[in-house]
Amino acid sequence: MVQTKKNSKNSLKIESIGIIDSSKQGPVIPFLSSLISAGFPSSAENYLEKSLDLNDLLIKHASSTFFIRVIGNSMQDGGINSGDILIVDRALSIANNKIVVARLNDEFTVKRILIKDDKIYLVPDNKKYPPIEITSEIDFEIWGVVTFVIHQV
């Protein structure tokens, strides 16, 4: 289970929501096969095709996926706002420019990873915060890659 800690360096706290349990099935939600118009309204009744399982849509590796809630604004320019829930997959490979959940000296953070000149940086998507260079003095571990952001509109 993920711990909750405040990270004063980048004004971000991550709160654990839970691990995906692939044995539990949620409600089946109707799925419209038609695209929706942002202009003139159109009837959707004739386009009801099948149901949509959000697990199939959002989760690729159920046994290695977890939800986590973000508190803070260091990733707001990347579309991650305080209160959003992240879907994080531990089975995905780490790659340059991916958004990751990482542990730095027993504190958790969400940042974009940058690998440059054989150095690793965690870069916020908010110009108010500086990048964090990962050095040998930092106890560092990547917990997973962010695959989706859930936020209320």
N, C-alpha and C positions, 0 to 999 in steps of 0.2 A: 504494500500500500504506500502511496506517496505521502510524504510529510508536508505540513504547511509551515512555511517560514516567510518572514518578510526580508526582502533583499533591498537594503537601503541604497546600494550602489545604483540601481536602475529602477527603483520604485515599482516593483512588481512582486506580487505574491501569487502562488499557484495553489489552488485547493483541489484535493482529489475528489472526483465524482464517483469513480468506480471502474472495475474491470468488466469487459464484455463477457457475458455468460451465454455461450452459443446454444445451450440447451433450452433456454427460455425463449418463447416466441411472443412477440408483441402483437398488437392489433394489426390487422390487415387493412391497408388504406387504399381506397380506389385510386387508380392511375388513369389519367386522360392521355391518350396517345397523340392528341393534337397539340400543336404549338399554340401558345396563348398570344393574342394580339395585344399590343400596348397602345393601339389606336382605337378603331371602332370595335364595339363589343360583338362577340359571336356566340351562338349557342354551343355549349359543350356536351349536351345530352347525347348526341349521336356518336360521340367519340370515346365513350367509356369502354375501354378495351380489356383491362385486367387490373389486378390489384398490385400495389407496390409495397414490397417489403424493404423498409429503410435499411435493414441489416445488409441485404443484397446490394443496395446502392452505395452505402457508405463504408462498409467494413469488408476488407479483403482478407485479413488474417485475424479471425475472431479470437483465437487463443493468445494473441500477442497485442491486442488492441485495448486501449483504455481511454476513458473520458477524463478531462481535467478542466477546471474552471480557472479563468485568468482574472486577476485583479491588478490593475495598473495600466499605464498608457504607453509603455515603451515600444509597442508593436502596432500602434494605432494607424500609422501610414501604410501598413501592410494589410489592413482590413481586420485586425484583431483588436477588439475593444475590451475594456474592463467589463467583466460579467459574462463574456462569451465562453462557450464550452468548446474545447478543442477535442478532436478525435485524433489520437496519436497511435501510430503503428510501430511497434518495436522490431518487426521483422523486415522493414524496408531498409535498404542500403542508404548510408549517409552520402550526400553529394553536395557539391558546392552550390550555394544559394538556396538550399532547402531550409525550411523553418523547422527547428528542432526543439524538443524539451530536453534540457541539460541540467546536470547537477554540478554546481561549483562549490566546493568546500561545504557540503551539507546544506546548501541552499539551492532551490530550484528556480529555473528561469526559462523563458521561451524567447528564442532569438533566431535570426537567420545565420547560417553557418557560412563562413568565407574561408577558403583555403588559398593562401597566396604566399609564394616564395617559401614553401615548406613550413609555413606558420598557420595556425588555426586561430580564427577570430570569431566571436559571437557578436553579431551586428544587430542593434535595435533598428526597427523601422520607425524611428522618431529622431529627428536631428538634434533634439534636446539632450540625448544620451550618447556617450562615446562608445565605440566598439570596445570589446573586452578581448585582449590578447590572451590566449591560453598558454601559460608558461609551465615549466616543470614544477614550480612551487604550488600550483593550483591542483587540488584534487578534483579531477574533471571526468565526467562520464555523460555520454549522450543516452538518454532514456528512450528516444524514439523520434520519428518524423511526423510532423503534423500533416494530416491528410485532408481534414475538413474543419471549418470553423462554423459553429452554430451560434447565431445571435438573433435576437428579436428585432423586428423592424417596427 
